[in-house]
Amino acid sequence: MDCSHIQFCTQKEKIDFYQLQELFKLGAFWAQERTQSDLKTAIANSNPVVSIWDGEYLIGFARATSDGVYRAAIWDVVVHPKYRGLGLGGKLVETVLSHPQVNKVERVYLTTTHQQNFYKHIGFEYNDTTTMVLYNNSPYRLLQTESRELEVGNRE
């Protein structure tokens, strides 16, 4: 496939949230239930946001969060299934990595379930030491929050 007409964009205000939601449904098992409202919030709080366009059609997406010095994380890397295998995913990640918010940080983190070899090819390494996660919607966390709210309410 000739990719000369495909454009990369770093302007997050250009994102079509309907198309992004559909792209996630097509090519991202982890993002099937994301709402447009939540996507808008996530993108507003991310920098950089990189999208790939074939004309007016959104065919790829990735975003990052970063403190600009010590840590950054890459999120939501997805390429439309029809456009995979053309090198667009690698170029997408490299575009995120070259952004000024990301390119000088000490460590860039990325979470993936099945694509370790893809990211290893780009230069990422396995990391067995970063394995902790906090689920804010866990029953235990919800009980703690409710308990704290009751304590504060009783003090007033």
N, C-alpha and C positions, 0 to 999 in steps of 0.2 A: 504494500500500500504506500502510495506517495504521501508523505507527511508534511510536505513543504507549506501547505496552507494552514496547518494546525498552529494555533497561537497559545502562548502561555501568558497569563495575566496575574499581576500581584495586587490588583485593586479589589479589595474585598467588597466595596460598594457595587461592583459589577455582578456579584453572585446572584443568580436566579434561584431562589430558595425552593421553588417547586421542582426545578430540574435537579437541584442538589439532593433533595429528598428522593426523587426517582432514581438517581444514580446510586445512592446508598441502597435502595431496595434491590437494584439489579446486581450490584457488585460488592456489597459489604454486609456479610452475615451479621456482624456485630452492631449494625446501625439500622436494622429493619424498622424499628418502631420510633425513630426520632421524628419529632414534630418540627414544623417550620419555625415555630416560636423558639424552641430550644436551640435550633441550629443558628438562629439570628443571635441569640445570646452568646453561644460558643464562639461564633465568628467575631462578634464585637470585642471579645476578650482575647483574641488570638492575633499574633503578629509574628511572622508573615502568614498570609493566606494566599495560596497559589491555586489557580484554576487553569484547566486546559480546555480549549474551545476548538471545535471543528465547525467553523462558521458560527451560527447562532446556538449550536448544541454543546452543552457542558459534557465533556467526556472524561475529565479527570479532576482530582481535588486533593489537596493536603493542607494542613495548617500546623502551626507550632505555637507554643507558649515559651517565654524565656524571661529571665531576669537580665539578660544582656551581658553577663559576666561569668557566672558560675555554672548555671544549669539551663538547659532547654529541653523540651520534649516535642517530638513530632507526633501528630495525631491524624487519624482519619485518612490515610493514604488510600486512594481508590482510583482505578482506571476502568472505564467502561469495558465489559468483556470483549466486545468486538474490536477494541483497540489494544488489547494486551499482546505482548510479544513484539512490540515495535520499538521498544526502548523508551517509551513515554514515562513509565513508572520511575525508572532510574533518573531520567532528566527531571522529573517532578521533585523527587527527593533531593537531588543535587541543587535544584533551584531554591528549595527551602534552606538547605545547608549553607548556601552562599549568601543568604540574606544577612544584612548587618546586625540584626537582632540575634542571630544564631551563629554566625561564622567565627566568632572569637570566644565563645563560651568554653569552659573547661570540659564539660561533658554534655553530650546530647543523648537523651534517652528516647527509646522507642519501644512500644509494646506491640508484639505480634503473636498470633496464635499459630499460623501455618507457614509463614513466609520468611523464616529465619535465613534460608539460603539466599533469597533475593537480597536481603539487607546486608548479609555478610559480603556479598559480591560488591556492594557499594562501599564497604569499609567498616560496617558495624561489627561488633564482637559480642559473643555470648557473655552474659553477666548473671552469674548465679547468686550474687550477693544482694541484688535489689529485688527482693521478693515479697515485700510487705505491701498490703493494700488495706485501706479503711473503707468499708462500705457504709456510707452515711445513712442508708435506708435499711440497715439491718435491724432486726427486732431489738437487740441489745441496745444499739445506739438510740433507737426511738424511745425505749424505756428510760434511758438516762436523760434524754432531752425533756421528756414529760415530767420526770422527777424534779429536774432543775426548775422547770417552769412552775411547778407546784410550790417549791421552796420559795421562789421569788414572790409568787402570789401571796403566800402566807405572811411574808415580811411587810407587805404594804398595808 
